[in-house]
Amino acid sequence: MADLPERPRLAPGVRLHFDKTRSAWVLLGPERVIEAEGPAPEILRRCDGSRTTGQIVDELAALYTADRSVIEGDVNDMLADLVAKRLVVA
């Protein structure tokens, strides 16, 4: 698994955008469009470089009134995938 950034942020040239045509949130990167499904947009909106991964998890656990350990696993898995794809950086 890729090392997770302490304060994740979208990589340069990557942005979260609501695509009206698809009626969905998408992550736009160089030559890439990835549809952000489920809670992914909430996670990505918080990847601004100011919040720690722990703060993101805490906010989402409160937002969804869900078990923190479940949210933490989901956030860590998603961030690891996006770090490996170079869409999220430290």
Secondary structure, DSSP 8 states (H G I E B T S, - for coil): -----SS-EE-TT-EEEEETTTTEEEEEETTEEEEE-TTHHHHHHT-BSSS-HHHHHHHHHHHHT--HHHHHHHHHHHHHHHHHTTSEE-
